[in-house]
Amino acid sequence: MGLILTDEQKATLSVAFKTAAGHDAVVDGVPAWNVSDPAVLVLTPSADGLSAVIASGSIGLSQVSVIADADLGPGIASITGTLDVEVKPAQAVTVGINAGAPELK
């Protein structure tokens, strides 16, 4: 399951790299973040690439991906993680009643 945001929200995402046995792992270089539809999500990665903030844009679906190099040597072994995100309209949570100017009846 993915993440659902309203068009008034943002979220901080972070990555954790694991070995096949589930232990913490490091990657070579700074992971690269991307969104499939920048109109739906505005992406701001951190300098170290281990987290990013996504802010909702227009209503719709987008996918966030992060790519890293798992080969700690001179080669490249790309690994990718993805997250589906849906942006929905925010629903009403308050009611305001406005009065017109008083007038004679």
Secondary structure, DSSP 8 states (H G I E B T S, - for coil): --EEEETT-EEEEE---B-TTS-B---EEEEEEEES-TTTEEEEE-TTSSEEEEEE-SSEEEEEEEEEE---SSS--EEEEEEEEEEE-----------------
